[in-house]
C-alpha cells in the first residue's frame, strides 16, 4: 500500500478533524540502504508522526555473504581469513576468537611471546577502531575537523600494524598456535613511539569535541538505553558500559594475558549518546596504557618461539566450545562444533553489532527524527558485523 | 559424557542432563521445557544477559537449538541445548523471555527452517527476498564450489608435478558430496548410480 503524500510547510493543513485540530497522518520514511546518514547499507523503516518516530524497524542483510556456511567448507587455516572480515575495523580481534576456540579444543599451549604479542595487537586494533568512531561520529553531527585529527593518529598506528603484518585492515596475523611470524627487529621501539605520539596528541581531539556546546546539546540525554535493555538484547561493549553495565570480558573472564594486566573498565551511568562517546574516548586511553604494559613485558621476555608447528592436516577433536572475546565494538564469539574433521561441523559467529543494532527497534520510538542521526552514530557499528 | 545435570541442572529443569567438555558445561532440556527453563534461568538463577541463540544440524538425528546466557553478577555461563526431531522442527519462541531473541530466532528460522511458534514477526532477516532453501542445513550444498574449480593447486607439490605425474584421486572441496550421489547426471545413463560410501566416513548427503 503506497500513497503519495505532500510533505512540506502547510501540507495537510486543509485536513481538520472534528475537534478543530489539524489531523495528522503517520508517514513511513525509509532511511537507507543508500543514505548519507547511514553507515554502509543499514536500512531503517521509520514511521513518523510529525517529526517524532513512532515505530522503527532496522532492515538488515544487504551485506550478508553467508560467512557461517563458508566456515563449514574451509579448514581452520582458511577460516581465519574469512573470519576477520565481518567487522573490518576489528580484524585482529575477530581472528582471535577462531584461534582461541581451535586451540582450546586441540589442548594447545601457545608460546608466551605469542600471548603477549596478541594482547598488544588486540589493544592497538582497539585504538584504531575507536579512533575511527571518535572521528566519524562528530561528522554526523556537523563537525568535520575531528576526523582529520583521528586519522592522523590512525595513520601513526597503521604504520606499525602494517610493518608487522603487511595489512592495513585485514591483518591475517593470527595462526592456530600463535602468530604468523616473529616481530621485526626494532619494532617494539617503533610501536612504543607510535603509542606515545598518539597519547600526547589526544588532548587535541578531546578539547575539540568534548567542550563543544553543539556537540553536547545534540548528544546529552538523547537515546537513553536502560541496563534492562542491555541485558535483554545482549548489548555489549562501550554501549553497554555507558548504560552502567559493568561488564568487560578482559576483566570478567580474562583471555590472552589480560589476567596479568590491570584492566580498567570504563563505565558511565546515563546511557545516552554522550556517555557512549565518552566511554569510547576513555577506553582509548586505557588501551594505550595496556599497549604500553604489553610492550614492557614483551621487551623483557627471553627469546623464544612465537608459533607452534602444526600438522599438515589440522583436525580439531570432536565436541563443542564457545570462545568469546571483548572486541572493540562489544562481544565477538564463536561457537565451534567439531566432529573431528579438518573443517568445523558448525561455527556460529556471534557478532557485536548484530545484538547492538537490534535494540534500535526499541530505542528509536519516541525520539525526534533529527536525533535519529545522533543515536544511529552513537551505536558504533559496522554493517558487515550485523549482516555476517 | 552425558550425566544428570547436577545442582544447577536440577534447578533449571527436573529432567535436564549435563555434558562437560573443554571446561564448559552444556545443559540439555526437553523442547517442551524450553521456555520454562529459560524463564527460570533468568528470574531465579540470575542469567539475565542474553548472548545468542542458534541451531546445529545433526542430519538424521535432528537439530539442536542452543542458547548462551551469562550471569553478570556471578560471571557464569549457561549453555542450554534442546534436541528437535527432524519430523518436528518447531520450538516455542523465547522472545517473551528475552526480547533480543527475536533476530536470533528469525536468523535460525531462515537458515535452518526451524519454526518458532508464537514469534511475533517470524520472517527472514538476512537472506534476500524470495531466497529458497535453508542455507545452514547440511543438505544445502554450496554448488559454486563444484561449478567453478579452484584456480590453482590444491595440494602441496601439485603445481610442479606437471601432467606426467600419476593422477591423484580428485580431491573434492570440503563440504561437497561425491558426484556419484549428488549433482546432475547425463540422462543417457538411465538408472541412478548406486550411492558410494564416503571415503572419510562422513555421512552421505542426499541429493
Interface residues (C-beta under 8 A of the other chain):
Chain A: X60 X61 X64 X66 X68 X69 X70 X72 X73 X74 X75 X104 X105 X229 X230 X231 X232 X233 X234 X245 X246 X247 X252 X253 X312 X319 X320 X321 X322 X324 X331 X333 X335 X337 X339 X341 X342 X343 X345 X346 X348 X350 X354 X355 X358 X359 X362 X387 X388
Chain B: X21 X22 X23 X24 X26 X48 X49 X50 X51 X52 X54 X56 X57 X66 X68 X72 X75 X77 X79 X98 X99 X100 X102 X103 X111 X124 X125 X126 X127 X128 X135 X136 X140 X142 X145 X156 X173 X174 X175 X176 X200 X202
